[in-house]
Amino acid sequence: MSNTKNTSDTQNSQQNPKRAESDTADDRPSPMQVLREARTQLAELTGMAAETVSSFEQTEDGWSLEIEVLELARVPDTMSLMASYQVDLDPDGQLTGYRRVRRYERGRSDAHRPGGR
């Protein structure tokens, strides 16, 4: 019985190429899955929990995010040392690289970076 099903699935894919394409597209993670996976992978690699995602975009090579991380907790909290990490992921949401792009105190705004980055 399973051979009959496999044969009919193959025939349906050949007859309807759009269905085959959509099956492949469904295998791709959603943007929310990519965000969650990026935060988790960065935390595993750095040992620091991601606090927020400040930038997120799909690129030709996959995904690019900027993630804010608490690097050093201080009292008062406004003096805590934060960092922004540029994180690159492949189309499937697997981390391919990361780098720290800036460090700053939580309570200070950064007037020198255009576009909020």
Order of alpha helices (4+ residues) and beta strands (2+ residues): alpha-alpha-alpha-beta-beta-beta-beta
